[in-house]
Amino acid sequence: MRFLADENISLHTVKKLKEIGLDTLSVRKLCPGLSDSKIIAETITQKRILITTDKDFGFWVLRRK
């Protein structure tokens, strides 16, 4: 599985996911401040699963499909 961790996911969590062999990237390390719409676009483009605690992403998924 391939994951993209939003900025609100700690780098410690990202490190632990990598340690157990999961392909995980961090928005915090790659491009801090990236907008939600660009994070979703990157998630789709890179075929990753988004890990976030940001409830705003529900709007993008449910309303914008």
Sine and cosine of phi, psi and omega as CSV:
sin_phi,cos_phi,sin_psi,cos_psi,sin_omega,cos_omega
0.00,0.00,0.52,-0.86,-0.02,-1.00
-0.87,-0.50,0.77,-0.63,-0.07,-1.00
-0.85,-0.53,0.46,-0.89,0.18,-0.98
-0.82,-0.58,0.89,-0.45,-0.02,-1.00
-1.00,-0.04,0.83,-0.56,0.04,-1.00
-0.90,0.43,0.21,-0.98,-0.03,-1.00
-0.88,0.48,-0.41,0.91,-0.04,-1.00
-0.99,0.11,0.04,1.00,0.09,-1.00
-0.99,-0.12,0.80,-0.60,-0.10,-1.00
-0.90,0.43,0.49,-0.87,0.06,-1.00
-0.91,0.41,-0.45,0.89,0.09,-1.00
-0.88,0.47,-0.70,0.72,0.03,-1.00
-0.89,0.45,-0.71,0.71,0.02,-1.00
-0.86,0.51,-0.69,0.72,0.01,-1.00
-0.87,0.49,-0.71,0.71,0.00,-1.00
-0.89,0.45,-0.65,0.76,0.04,-1.00
-0.88,0.47,-0.67,0.75,0.04,-1.00
-0.91,0.42,-0.64,0.77,-0.01,-1.00
-0.88,0.48,-0.51,0.86,0.01,-1.00
-1.00,-0.03,0.16,0.99,0.15,-0.99
1.00,-0.07,0.23,0.97,0.02,-1.00
-1.00,-0.02,0.74,-0.67,0.01,-1.00
-0.95,0.31,0.98,-0.19,-0.12,-0.99
-0.77,-0.64,0.78,-0.62,0.10,-1.00
-0.92,-0.38,0.43,-0.90,-0.01,-1.00
-0.88,-0.47,0.81,-0.59,0.09,-1.00
-0.88,0.48,-0.61,0.79,-0.01,-1.00
-0.84,0.54,-0.60,0.80,-0.01,-1.00
-1.00,0.03,-0.58,0.82,-0.10,-1.00
-0.98,0.18,-0.80,0.60,-0.05,-1.00
-0.44,-0.90,0.98,0.22,0.01,-1.00
-0.84,0.54,0.61,-0.79,0.03,-1.00
1.00,0.04,0.07,1.00,0.00,-1.00
-0.89,0.46,0.68,-0.73,-0.03,-1.00
-0.93,0.36,0.38,-0.92,0.00,-1.00
-0.84,0.54,-0.67,0.74,-0.03,-1.00
-0.90,0.43,-0.59,0.81,0.03,-1.00
-0.96,0.28,-0.55,0.84,0.07,-1.00
-0.90,0.44,-0.70,0.72,0.03,-1.00
-0.90,0.44,-0.68,0.73,0.02,-1.00
-0.87,0.49,-0.69,0.73,0.02,-1.00
-0.91,0.41,-0.64,0.77,0.02,-1.00
-0.87,0.50,-0.70,0.72,0.00,-1.00
-0.93,0.36,-0.74,0.67,-0.03,-1.00
-0.85,0.52,-0.69,0.73,-0.05,-1.00
-1.00,0.04,0.00,1.00,-0.01,-1.00
0.81,0.59,0.82,0.57,0.00,-1.00
-0.89,-0.45,0.25,-0.97,0.11,-0.99
-0.98,-0.22,0.78,-0.63,-0.02,-1.00
-0.99,0.14,0.75,-0.66,0.12,-0.99
-0.94,-0.33,0.86,-0.51,-0.04,-1.00
-0.42,-0.91,0.34,-0.94,0.17,-0.99
-0.91,-0.41,0.12,0.99,-0.03,-1.00
-0.99,0.16,0.91,-0.41,-0.05,-1.00
-0.95,0.32,-0.25,0.97,0.02,-1.00
-0.90,0.44,-0.41,0.91,-0.02,-1.00
-0.92,0.39,-0.42,0.91,0.08,-1.00
-0.86,0.51,-0.62,0.79,0.05,-1.00
-0.86,0.51,-0.73,0.69,-0.05,-1.00
-0.90,0.43,-0.65,0.76,-0.06,-1.00
-0.96,0.28,-0.73,0.69,-0.08,-1.00
-0.99,0.15,-0.63,0.78,-0.09,-1.00
-1.00,0.04,-0.61,0.79,-0.09,-1.00
-0.99,-0.17,-0.19,0.98,0.02,-1.00
0.82,0.58,0.00,0.00,0.00,0.00
